[in-house]
Amino acid sequence: QVQLVESGGGLVQAGGSLRLSCAASGRTFSIYAMSWFRQAPGKEREFVAAFYWSGGRTYYADSVKGRFTISRDNAKNTVYLQMNSLKPEDTAVYYCSAGPRDGSYRGEYDYWGQGTQVTVSS
């Protein structure tokens, strides 16, 4: 099993920044990708960004490209999501996920954190 703990959410004004963290523990050797998804009220959970162990590649949803950056601290088994130029439409619960292969679909990830709320005021 893998345990994921997110932190760093909060309330920020439009145009501001936040950094989310996701610390992994347990059978971390089974992880080959970690991603962030988000879910706004009344909407489906959607992919935001991914970090793939293979070549250290990253992948972003079009809606956040150029504003968000995903990175990894291997020594700490932690993935970060730096969010800049935040917009009210970025308001959602953000979930960290981990899985055994590259992917951007919810079903490709086996482990999920509890979620952290991000609220962007206009």
Buried (B, 14 or more C-beta within 10 A) or exposed (E): EBEBBBBBBEEBEEEBEBBBBBBBEBEEEEBBBBBBBBBBEEEEBBBBBBBBBEEEEBBBBEBBEEBBBBBBEEEEBBBBBBBBEBBEEBBBBBBBBBBBEBBBEBEBBEBBBEBBEBBBEE
